[in-house]
Amino acid sequence: MEPSPAFLLVLDPAVGHSVVPLYPGQTCTIGRGPTNSIVLHDERSSRFHAEVMAGAAGWAVRDVGSRNGTIVGSEPIDGERPLVPGDMIRIGGTQLVFGEGEPPLDVSGLSDEATETSEVTSDMQKWSDAITLRRDKTRLLDDISESAGSVPRVGKAAASLCRLAFALARSTDVAEVARLALEAAMEGAGAFHGVVLLPPSAPTAEWRHPKAVASLVPAAAAPLGWPADGALPAGAVATVLATNEAILVGRAPRRPAAGTGGGGVVDDSTSAISAPVRVGGRPVGVLHVELAAGGRQATPDDLEFVMAVCDALGIAVENLSTRERLSVRLASTSDENERLRQRLREESRMVGGSPALSNIASQIARVASTKATVLVRGESGSGKELVARAIHDASDRRSAPFICLNCAALTETLLESELFGHEKGAFTGATERKAGKFEAAHRGTLFLDEIGEMSQTIQAKFLRVLEGHSFERVGGSQRVQVDVRVVAATNRNLEDAVAANEFRRDLYFRLKVVEIIVPPLRRRREDIEPLARHFLARFAAETGRSVHDFTSAALDALLAYQWPGNIRELRNCIERAVVLSNHDTIDTHDLALSQLAPAGDTGRGTGRGTGGRTSAFVPQTIDELERRHIMATLAAVGGNKTKAAAMLGIERSTLDRKLTRWAKRL
């Protein structure tokens, strides 16, 4: 079915109202180009902006890739959109109302209806009729060489804007920048009255496009207190907010007499300039200035200058808003970091009062203020990382990073990359440059756990860095120099590793500048109860459980147990007991203690489930003792059977037969 004829009522602020008929089979083109069916006079419209055509489903409007877009109703369109009678098409400041049927001969009624639809007040219409010049962007300082030919006062204007920019950059609040901008605009335009209207919000709020004039308040005014009641140029402000354009009024409409209402316009002999204050390209406020009555009229040069001032003001208020938000976020982040530091200090605090722990604390105090490399030795779970962190926290490097790396958790290639970093493309998967742990710990402390597991290839490069030499990232050629204190830790016997040629002798002596030995928990039983109560209070608070004490039997069990897993095992034991306990105290049945023997022990002093009594002797066969000794030797040499056989004083074939026999028993 062929669509019926239709028409467009064109409301162009520059040329007035007109009606353009639409016919099926003909496309109505819209734009600034002189060949268009509807020629627009708005600088925001493109040369070929949009078109209206009839299709099988009826009439539709299509944006043809315009610069500023086409709006139907209140929504911008993307591509083609069907039209129904009464639809308002808006292109810049021009409005086009779609209607069906024959075009009307009298458009006055339609134009009034369209004005009402677009919420144009009578005050706005008066200002619109009095506008002599519109601009959506200043050209004053786009190109000084071109501006000098068209703007006689460009040199003076540029100097004023430069001074304003420096003044705005030094200002710290919105009221101050508004005052500075208003003073500059009034001086440049020779204005007598002026006001800057902005939303009544702090800089921390997001600047949004105000919906109405009433949502703005004076941020700065000259003279102070202007405009008085009834003198606010509401029509000018509403026009600027609606069009996002600056306007120059040569002869403004007459101000109504007092008591008649409809205030907000200026005297016949007064000219005025109103310009938008933009944030993110959208108007958030208005700067309005008026020249003295009976004096000279405002010129396009004045409009250009006031727009440039408004652009500078918009950037200033946006920067203040961003600065304030960043300040709030930084303060919040600082508070959060401090809370995390306090929590970390609490978690890494050494708890106990044994002579061994006091000796360790004394060693830490003496070594912390030096640059000496420290080697921390002890069984797994005995608290070697806590010692390293205590050294860092007591040193003058405490404000710099404390970086941890477990050397046993990575392959040789990955460990080298983690320590020294790599360049993009150094190996498969290296999609970008990565800084290593040494760079990340610059001016701080690098803690290397399980240092005895480091391969000899990396040991050589690591030794050079310890000696103060620079290094290169994997796949790179640029030298990197860092200032890092190294604290290493191991639970291996490094002397045996050196003797077996598995650990570099020179690196061993370089690491062992200061050695701190952390005894296992079973050798400092005075610390067991304080540690248990510390973990109890911590996990009770974290889980919200009302568990607050141990029974005497549970304490006896904790003290009698050998703790092969050291502090790590104690921590996990207490956490499990707090989570699973059904009472407000922890008893022996809440403690799930293992029957493993401590590392290096041979069936001596192992705990018994409940941890009540300890056994001085556990019967074992010579064959079992031999098996355990051989397996421990293999573990010490990294599974190398040849080395293990040499250390055990037996033939390699004998070792293989024993291993095969034991494997068949499993």
N, C-alpha and C positions, 0 to 999 in steps of 0.2 A: 504494500500500500504506500502510495507516494505521500510524503509529508505535506501538510498544508503550508501556505505562505506564512512568513513570520517577519519580525522586525527587531532591531536593536535600538533602544533609546540610549544615545551617547551623551554622557554628562562630562564634558571636558572643561576643566577650570580655565583653560586658556582661551577657548573660543565660544563657550556656552553650550546650549543644548541643541541636539539634532536627532533626527530619526532616519535610520538607514533600513530600507526594506531588504528582506531575504527571500530568495526564490529557489525552489528545488532545482537541482542540477547546476547551480552556480555556487562557487565558493567565495565567501566574503573574507578577504584578508585584512589583517589589522597590524599596524606598525608605524614607525616613523618615516618609512620610505614613501616618496610621493606617488608611487604607483599602487599603493594599497587601496582597497575599497574604503577603509576607514583610516585616515591619516591622524596619528596621535602627535601631540605637541609636548609630551612629557619626556624628559631626558632619561628617565629610567626604563622606558620602553625600547625594545630592540628595533632594528630596521625592518625586519620581518618577524613579528612577535607571536601572533596567533592567527587562527583561522576558524570560521564557523561554516559548517557544511551540513547538508541533509543526507542521511543514510537510510537504510531499510528500517531502522528502529526509531527514526526521528532525527531531530536536529541535535547537533553536538558541537562542542568547542574543543580545539586541540592546540596545545602549546607546541610551537615549532622550534624548540631549542633556544628559547629566549634567555637572556642573561639574568634577569631578575624574577622570572617566573610569572605565571598567570594564576590568579586566585578566583575561585567560584564560591560565593558565600564567604566562608572564613577559612576554607581549606585550599592549599595550593594543589594544582592538578599535575598529574604526571602522564603525559600522552593525551588521550582523548577522553572526554567526559560528556555524557548525555545532558541535554538542557531541558528544563521544564519552565513554563511561563512563570515569570517573577524572579528567575535566577539572576543574581548580580555578578557580573564578571568585572574584576578589578585588575587593571594594569597600571601600576604606578599610582598616580593621583586621578586617573581617568576611570570612570565607572560606566559599564554598559549593561542595560537591563534588557533581558530577553522577553519577548512577548510573541504570541501567535495571532494569526489573522491579518487583516489589512492594516497597514500603518495608520495610526490616528493623525488627523489633521491638526488637532490642538494637543500639544505635548505639555501644557502647563500643569495639568492635573497629574500626569504621569511623572513629571519631574519632581513635583512635590512629594509624590509617593516614594519615588526612588531616594529622595533626600532623607525621608523618614526611615526607609529601610536601612540606609547606610549610617544612621544615627548622626547625621549632621545637624547640629543645633542651629537656631537662628543667629546666635552670637557668632558661631563658626562661619555661617554663610556671609555675615557682614564683613568679617575679616577676610574671607576668601574673595569677596568682591573688591576689597580695597588693596589686595596684594598686587604689587607692580613687578615683583621679581621673585622667582623661586630657584633654589639650588639644593641639590642633594649631596654635593661634594665640593669642597673648596679646591681651587686650582692655584692658590696663592704661592705655595712653595713646592709644587710638583716639579717645576723646572724654573730656576731663578732667571736663567737667560731669557726664557720666553715670557715669564711674568713681568720682567722689567720693562718690556715694551708695552704691556697692556695695563699694568698697575703702576701708576706714577710713584706711589709711596711704598713700593716693594722693599726698598732698602730699610726704611724706617720700620715697616711692618716686620721684616725679618729680624731686626735687632730687638724689637719688642717681644716677639715670640721666643727668641733665644733667651732673653732675660727671664721670661715667664717659665720656660722649660726648666731652667736652673732653680728657680724659686719653688716650682712645684715638686721638683726632685728632693728638695730639702724639707718639705712639709710632711707632717706626720699624722694629720687628721683631715677628714673630709671638709669640715667647716673652713679650715685654713686654705685648702686648695680652691674651694669655691670662692672665697673672698679674693684671693690673688687673681683668679681668672676673671672675676667680675670687674675688678679694678683695671686690668689690662684691656678688657673689651670696651669699657666705658671711655678709657683714655684714647684708645685707638679710633673709636667711632665718634668721639666728641659727644657722648651721651650725657644726659642730665639725671635720669633715673635708671635703675637696673635691679634685677633680681635673678638669682639662681635657684631654681626649683628642683628638688631631688626627693626621692622617697625617704620617709622618716625611718631609715634603718641603719644599723651599725655596719661598718665595713665587713664584719664577719658574715653578714647575710649575703645571699646570692642576689645580684642585681637583676631585677626582672622588669619587663616592659610594663609600665603602669597602665591600668585600665581606664582611669579617669583623672581629670585635673585635681579632683578632691584628694587623690592619693599622694599628692606632692606637697611638700612644705618648703618654705624659704630656707635654704642653707646659707645664703648670704644676700644682703640687700644694701643698696645705697640710694638715698640716705638711709640710715638705720631705721627700721620700722616700716619702710615702704615695701610693698603697697599697702595702704590702709584699707579699711573695709570698703568694698565696692570698687576698688581700683585695680584688683588683680586682673591682668589681661587674659581672662579665661578663654576667650575665643582664639587668641593667638596660640596659647599653650595647647589647646585641644587640636588645632589645625596642625601644629608641628608634630604632636604625638601621633596623629592619625596618618600623616603623610611621610614622616621621617625626613622632612625637608626643612631647610631654613627659609624664612620668608622676610621680605622687605616690604614695608607698608609706607607708601609715599604720603598719602593723605588718608588717615584712618577715619572710620566712621565716628560720628559724634557720640560723646558719652551721654547717656540718658540722664535726665534731671533726677535729683535726689528723690527717692521714694517711689520711682516708677519701676524699679527692678531692672534686670537685664544688664547689670554693670559689667565692667571688665573691658571697656574700649577707651580710646584716647581722644583728645581734642582734635578738631579739624586741622589745626596748623602743626600738629605733631607728627613726626615720622618715627617709625619703630622698626626694630629688627628682633626676630625670634629665631633661635637656632637650637637644634637638638643636641643634647649631651649624650653621646653614644657609648655603650659598653658592648663589645662583641658585635658591633654593627647595628644594634637595636637601640632606639631612644629610651633612656631611663630618666631623663630630666630635660629641662629647658632653660636656656639662658635668654632673658628678655631685657633689652635696653631701649630707652626712649630718648630721643633728642629733645632739646629745649623747645618749648612752644615759641613760634615766631622766628626761630633760628633757621639754619640751613637744613636741607632735607638730606636724609641718609642716601648714600650712593652704593652702587654695586661693589665698589672697593671696600666700603664699610662692611657689607654683608660677607665678603670673602674673608676679611680679617676676623670678624666675630665667629665665623664657622671654624677657622683655624684655631682660635682660642678654645672653642668648645671641643674640638678634637683632642687638643692637649689636655683639657680638663677631664674628658672621658678616659683617656689613658691613665691619668693620675689617680682617679678614683678606682679604676680597675686594679692598678698596681697596689694601692692602699688596701683594697679588699683582699688581694692575693697575699700581700705581706701579713695582714692580720690573721688570715686563715693559716698560713704557714707558721706564724708565731704560736697560735693556739695548738697546732699539731705538734710543733717542736716541744712545747711545754708538756703536752700530754705524753709524747714519746719519752721525754726526759724523766718524767715521773714513773712511767712504766719501766724504763731501763733501771732506774734506781731500785724499784721494787724487785726486779729480776736479780739485780746485783745482791740485794739483801738476802733474797731467797737462795741464791747461789752460795753466798758466804755461809748461810746457815747449813746448807747441804754439804758444803766442803769443810765445815768446821771440824777440827780434830777433837774428839771427845774422849775423856779418860784422865786418869791421874797416876798411871803406873810410872815407875822410874824409867822404863824404856821410852815411854812417850815423852817424858820430860827431857830426856837426853836428846831425842829427835827435835823437839821444839828449840832446845838450846843450839843445836847445830844449824837449824833453819835461820835463827836470828843472826848467827855469825856469818853465814854464807850469802844471805839475801842481798846485802848491800854491795857485794862484789860482782864481777862479771864472770866468775869461774864457772866452768861446765860442771854439772852435778850428775853423778850416777846414783840412782836410787835402786836398791836391790831388796828383794823380798819375794815371798810366795805370792801367787795369784790371789787377788782379793784382799790383800793385807793393807791396802790404802796407799799405794805408791803414787797414784795420781793426786791424792789429797796433799801429799807432801810436796809434790811439784807445784800445785796451785798455791800452797801456803808460801813457798819460796817466791813465787811471782807476786802475790799480794803484799808481801813484806818488802819488796824491792822498789826501786824508783821507776820500774817499768809497769807499775800496777795499772796505770791509765791506758796502756797500750794492749794489744790483743794477747790472749793466752790461747794458743792453738794446739790441739791434740791430734796425734796420728798414731794408729796402731800399725806397726811395721809387719806384723804377722797376718794382717787381714787382707793384704794385696799381693798380687803377683809382682815379679821384679819390674816389668815394664810399667805397670800402673803405679807402683810405688815411686819410681823415678819421676813419673809425670806429676804425681801428687806432691812430691817434695820440691821439685824445681820448676814445675809448670811446663807448658808446651806451646808451640806456635801452631797456627792454623795450618792444617794439612800435614802435620808431623807424622801422623799415622792414621789408619782407618778409624773414622769416627771423630777425629779432631776437627770439628767444623768451625772453631773459632779459637782465638788465643785465650789461654787460661793461665792465671798467676798461680804459682805453687804455694805450698805452706810456708816456705821460707819468706817469700814476698809478703804473704798475708800477715806474718808475725813480725814484720819490720818494726824495730824499736821495742818489741815485746819479747815473749817467751814461747819457744817451741818445745812441746813435750812429746818425746818419741817413746812410746811404750813398746815393749818386746823388741828392743834394739838388737838383741842377739839373733833374731830371725832375718836380719837384713843381709842380702846377698853381698858377696865380696866385690862384685862389679860396682854396686851403688856405694859400698863402704869407701871405695877410693875417692869417688866424687864428693861424698859426704865429708870425708876427712879434710879435703881442700877448703870446703866452706867453713868448717870449724877452725881452720888455721887463719881465717880472715880473707881468703881469696874470693873473687867474684865467680859467678857461674853463668852458664848459658841454659836457656830453656831447651827442652827436647825439640830438636828440629830447628833451632834458632842459632844465630851467630852473634846476637847482641849480648854484651856482658851486663850482668845484673849484680849490683853490690847491695848487701843488706846488713843491718845491725840487729842480730838476733842472739838471744841467750838460749842455749840448748840445755834441757834437762832430760836425761835418758833414764829408762827404767828397764829392768829385765828380771825374770825369775830363773834364768839359766845360769849355769856355772860358766862364766866367760873364760876363766882360766883353763878349764878343760877344753873349751871351744878353740882357744888360742893354741893349745898343745896339739889339738887334732887338725890344725891348719884350717879351721872353719871360720875363724874371726881374725881380722887383721891385728897384729901385735901393736902396730903404731896407733891404730884407732883405739885399741883397748887402753893404752896409756894416756891418750888424749882425752878420752871420756872420764877416766878415773882421776880427775883433778881433785874433786871432793866426792867422797863416797858416803852415802847415808844408807844404813841397813835398817830395814823395817822388820822387826821380829814378827813371827806369826802370832795370831791371837791367843793360841794355847800357851804361849810363853809370857804373856802379860795378862794374866787372869784378872788383875785388878781393874782392867778396862771393860770386862764383859758386862757387868751389871750397869755401869753408866751408859754404855752403848745401847744395851737392851732398852733401858728406860727412855733414852733419847729417841730411838726408833718407835717405841710404843706411843709416845706423845705425838710424834710427827704423823704417823699413819692413822692414829685415832682422829686427829684434826682433819686430815685429808679425806677420810672416809665418812666422817660424822658418826662413828661408832662411840659408844660410851664405855669402852674398855680403858681402864685407867691404872691397872696394877697387875703384878704377878703373885701367884701363890708362892709360899716358901718352898714347896716341892718343885715348882717350875724353876725358881731361881737356882735351887740346888742342881737341877738337871742341866741348866745352862752353864753353870760353873764347872760341872764335872765333864761336860762334853769336850772333845778335842778340837772341834771346829776345823776340819780339813779344808773347808772353803773360806775360812777366815771371816773378815768383816762382811764380805759380800754374802756369805751364807747366813750369817747372823741377821743381816738386814732382811733378806728374803724370808727367813724363818719367822721373824716378828711380824712382817707384813701379812704373811699367810695366816698367822694366828689371830691377828686383829680382824681380818676379813671373815674368818670362819668361826670365831668364838661366839658362843651363845650366851655368855655371861659377861659381867663387868670386870672379871679378872681372868688372866690366862693361866691355865693349869697345865700339867705335864701332858695330858692327852691332846692338848692343842699344839704341842710342839712335835713336828714331824722330823725328827733327827735321823740322819742317815747312819749307816754302819761302815762307811768308807774310812780307811786309814789315812791319816795325814800324809801329805807328800813327803817322801824320804824316810817315813817310818816303816817298820816291818812288823805289823801285827802288834804294835805296842800302844796300849792305851786307847783302843777304839771304843767309841760310845756304843751303848746298847739302846736301840729304839727310844726308850724313855729317858735315857741319859742318867739313870739313877746311880748305879755303881759302875766302876771301870774295872776291867780285867787286866792283870799284870802280865798275863801270858795267853797267847792263842796258839794252840797246837798246829803245826804245819809240817809237811813232809819236806825232805831235802829236794825232791824233784820240783815241788812248788816253789821253794825258795830259789832254786836254779832258774826256773822259768821266769820268775819275776825279775831276777837280776839281769838275765839276758835281754828281756823285753825293755827294761829301763836303759840298758846300754845301747840298744838299737835306737831307742827314742832320742838318746843324747847325741847320736851321730847322724840323726836325720834319716834313719833307715838304711844306711850304707852298711851292707853285710860284711864287706871286706874289712872296713875299719873296725866294726864291732868284733869280728873274729880276732883281729890283731890285738885289740884291747883286752879281750877275754883270754888270750893265750891259747886258742884252739884253732884247728883248721877250718877253712871256709866250708868244706864238705860236712864236717861235724856239726857246724851251726845249722846247715840246711837240713840235716837229718833230724835234729832236735825240733826245729820249727815245723817240719812236716809231721812229726809224731804228735806234737801238741795241737796242730790244726785238725788232726783226725779225731781228737777227743771232743772237739767242740760240736 
